Amino acid sequence: MNTITIEGELRSEFGKKATRQIRSEEKVPCVIYGGAEVVNFSAPAKAFKNLVYTAAFQVAAIKLGAKTYRAVVKDLQFDVVTDELAHIDFMELVEDKPVSVTVPIKLVGQSVGVKAGGKLVSKLKALKVKALPKFLVENIEVNIDNLELNGNIRVEDVKLEGVEIVNSPRIPIASVVMTRQLRQEESAAEKEGKKK
């Protein structure tokens, strides 16, 4: 799994004045929850670029002095006026503690429905999952080889070892719909069949 290393420094001062000072230095105030202690720190805004501005699910290795914390982004806040990153909440990855995260879906394979002339429609980009850190994956691969024309793959069709999927089981992930051309060809074939 892709890991982004972020070097930061522990925060000793809190409150609006201290937070404004951090932001004026182009740093982002952050907090890490979920571990043995709550850790407040700050790091340069540009250090978060590859972690925040991507659809990929990644782990952050946050270096604060001699200690490194493995964590995932839990919440982001942006400035309403400037749209700059204002605050990040991280959830520390603790081996025996399940964590809830959103993981992107990756469709793999060649759908039989598409080969028959249908059009693949992706309906869900990511799944909400709950798992121990060792079971977390960069993306959830969903095989569409057996997806037929007018067929759906639903959340309930995805099975992952050690991972609980939180989304509603009946939500479609992908479907193959009939294209206009295929419909025209079918109706033309029906009309041809009736003439004979």
C-alpha positions as CSV (number, residue, x, y, z in Angstrom):
1,M,0.0,0.0,0.0
2,N,1.2,3.5,-0.9
3,T,2.5,5.4,2.1
4,I,3.1,9.1,2.2
5,T,5.7,10.3,4.7
6,I,4.9,13.6,6.5
7,E,7.4,15.3,8.7
8,G,5.8,17.5,11.3
9,E,6.4,19.0,14.7
10,L,4.4,18.6,17.9
11,R,2.2,21.6,18.9
12,S,2.6,23.0,22.4
13,E,0.4,26.1,22.0
14,F,-3.4,26.0,21.3
15,G,-6.2,28.4,20.7
16,K,-7.1,30.8,17.8
17,K,-3.9,32.9,18.1
18,A,-1.6,29.9,17.9
19,T,-3.6,28.3,15.1
20,R,-3.4,31.6,13.1
21,Q,0.3,31.7,13.6
22,I,0.7,28.1,12.3
23,R,-1.4,28.9,9.2
24,S,0.6,32.2,8.6
25,E,3.7,30.0,8.3
26,E,1.9,28.0,5.6
27,K,1.5,25.0,7.9
28,V,-1.6,23.0,8.7
29,P,-2.7,22.1,12.2
30,C,-3.5,18.4,12.6
31,V,-4.5,15.9,15.2
32,I,-4.1,12.1,15.5
33,Y,-6.8,10.2,17.3
34,G,-7.4,6.5,17.9
35,G,-4.1,5.5,19.5
36,A,-3.0,5.5,23.2
37,E,-3.0,9.3,23.1
38,V,-4.3,12.3,21.1
39,V,-1.4,13.9,19.3
40,N,-1.5,17.5,18.1
41,F,1.0,18.6,15.5
42,S,1.5,20.8,12.5
43,A,3.3,20.2,9.1
44,P,3.9,22.3,5.9
45,A,0.8,22.5,3.7
46,K,2.7,21.3,0.7
47,A,3.6,18.0,2.5
48,F,-0.1,17.0,2.3
49,K,-0.5,17.6,-1.4
50,N,-0.1,13.9,-2.5
51,L,-2.2,12.7,0.4
52,V,-5.2,15.0,0.1
53,Y,-5.6,15.9,-3.6
54,T,-6.0,12.3,-4.8
55,A,-8.8,9.7,-5.0
56,A,-6.3,7.0,-4.0
57,F,-6.5,5.4,-0.5
58,Q,-3.1,5.9,1.2
59,V,-1.5,5.6,4.6
60,A,0.4,8.5,6.2
61,A,3.6,7.9,8.0
62,I,3.8,10.9,10.3
63,K,7.2,11.6,11.7
64,L,7.2,13.7,14.9
65,G,10.7,13.8,16.3
66,A,11.8,10.3,17.1
67,K,8.4,8.7,16.8
68,T,6.5,7.8,13.6
69,Y,2.7,7.3,13.6
70,R,0.9,5.3,10.9
71,A,-2.5,6.9,10.2
72,V,-5.2,7.5,7.7
73,V,-7.1,10.7,6.9
74,K,-10.4,10.9,8.8
75,D,-11.5,14.4,8.1
76,L,-10.4,17.5,6.1
77,Q,-11.3,21.1,6.6
78,F,-10.8,23.8,4.0
79,D,-10.9,27.6,4.4
80,V,-14.3,28.8,3.1
81,V,-12.7,31.8,1.4
82,T,-9.3,30.8,0.2
83,D,-10.1,27.0,-0.2
84,E,-6.7,26.2,1.4
85,L,-6.3,23.2,3.7
86,A,-7.2,24.4,7.2
87,H,-7.1,21.3,9.4
88,I,-6.7,17.5,9.1
89,D,-7.9,14.8,11.5
90,F,-6.0,11.5,11.3
91,M,-7.0,8.1,12.7
92,E,-4.0,6.2,14.0
93,L,-3.7,2.6,12.8
94,V,-3.5,0.3,15.8
95,E,-3.0,-3.4,14.9
96,D,-5.8,-4.8,17.0
97,K,-8.3,-2.0,16.5
98,P,-10.7,-1.9,13.5
99,V,-10.8,1.3,11.5
100,S,-13.5,2.7,9.2
101,V,-12.3,4.1,5.9
102,T,-13.4,4.7,2.3
103,V,-11.5,2.7,-0.3
104,P,-11.7,3.2,-4.1
105,I,-13.2,0.6,-6.3
106,K,-11.2,-0.7,-9.3
107,L,-13.1,-2.5,-12.0
108,V,-11.1,-5.3,-13.6
109,G,-11.8,-7.7,-16.5
110,Q,-13.8,-7.6,-19.7
111,S,-17.6,-7.7,-19.3
112,V,-19.4,-10.2,-21.5
113,G,-22.2,-7.6,-21.8
114,V,-19.8,-5.0,-23.2
115,K,-18.5,-7.5,-25.7
116,A,-22.1,-8.1,-26.8
117,G,-22.4,-4.3,-27.5
118,G,-23.5,-2.9,-24.2
119,K,-22.1,0.0,-22.3
120,L,-20.4,-0.3,-18.9
121,V,-21.7,2.2,-16.4
122,S,-19.8,2.7,-13.1
123,K,-22.2,3.6,-10.4
124,L,-20.1,3.6,-7.3
125,K,-16.5,4.9,-7.0
126,A,-15.6,3.7,-3.5
127,L,-16.8,1.5,-0.6
128,K,-16.9,2.3,3.1
129,V,-15.2,-0.5,4.9
130,K,-14.3,-1.5,8.5
131,A,-11.3,-3.6,9.0
132,L,-8.1,-4.2,11.0
133,P,-5.2,-2.3,9.6
134,K,-3.6,-5.5,8.2
135,F,-6.6,-6.1,6.0
136,L,-6.7,-2.6,4.5
137,V,-6.1,-2.5,0.7
138,E,-5.2,0.4,-1.7
139,N,-8.3,-0.4,-3.8
140,I,-11.0,-3.0,-4.0
141,E,-10.8,-4.9,-7.2
142,V,-14.2,-5.9,-8.6
143,N,-14.1,-8.4,-11.5
144,I,-16.7,-7.7,-14.2
145,D,-15.9,-10.6,-16.5
146,N,-19.4,-12.2,-15.9
147,L,-21.3,-8.9,-16.0
148,E,-24.0,-9.5,-18.7
149,L,-26.1,-7.1,-20.7
150,N,-28.6,-5.3,-18.4
151,G,-26.9,-6.9,-15.5
152,N,-25.6,-5.4,-12.2
153,I,-22.8,-6.1,-9.8
154,R,-23.9,-5.0,-6.3
155,V,-22.2,-4.3,-3.0
156,E,-23.3,-7.7,-1.7
157,D,-21.3,-9.4,-4.5
158,V,-18.0,-8.1,-3.2
159,K,-16.4,-10.5,-0.7
160,L,-13.2,-9.5,1.1
161,E,-11.3,-11.4,3.8
162,G,-11.3,-9.7,7.1
163,V,-13.2,-6.7,5.7
164,E,-16.8,-5.6,6.6
165,I,-18.4,-3.5,3.9
166,V,-20.6,-0.8,5.5
167,N,-22.5,0.3,2.4
168,S,-26.1,-1.0,1.8
169,P,-25.7,-4.5,0.1
170,R,-28.2,-3.8,-2.7
171,I,-26.4,-0.7,-4.1
172,P,-25.2,-1.3,-7.7
173,I,-21.4,-0.9,-8.2
174,A,-21.5,-1.3,-12.0
175,S,-24.0,-2.3,-14.7
176,V,-24.0,-2.9,-18.4
177,V,-26.8,-1.0,-20.2
178,M,-28.0,-1.5,-23.8
179,T,-26.7,1.1,-26.2
180,R,-29.1,2.9,-28.6
181,Q,-27.4,1.2,-31.6
182,L,-27.9,-2.2,-30.1
183,R,-31.6,-1.4,-29.4
184,Q,-32.1,-0.3,-33.0
185,E,-30.4,-3.4,-34.3
186,E,-32.6,-5.6,-32.1
187,S,-35.8,-3.9,-33.1
188,A,-34.7,-4.0,-36.8
189,A,-34.1,-7.8,-36.4
190,E,-37.5,-8.2,-34.8
191,K,-39.3,-6.4,-37.7
192,E,-37.3,-8.5,-40.1
193,G,-38.4,-11.7,-38.3
194,K,-42.1,-10.6,-38.5
195,K,-41.9,-10.0,-42.3
196,K,-40.7,-13.6,-42.9
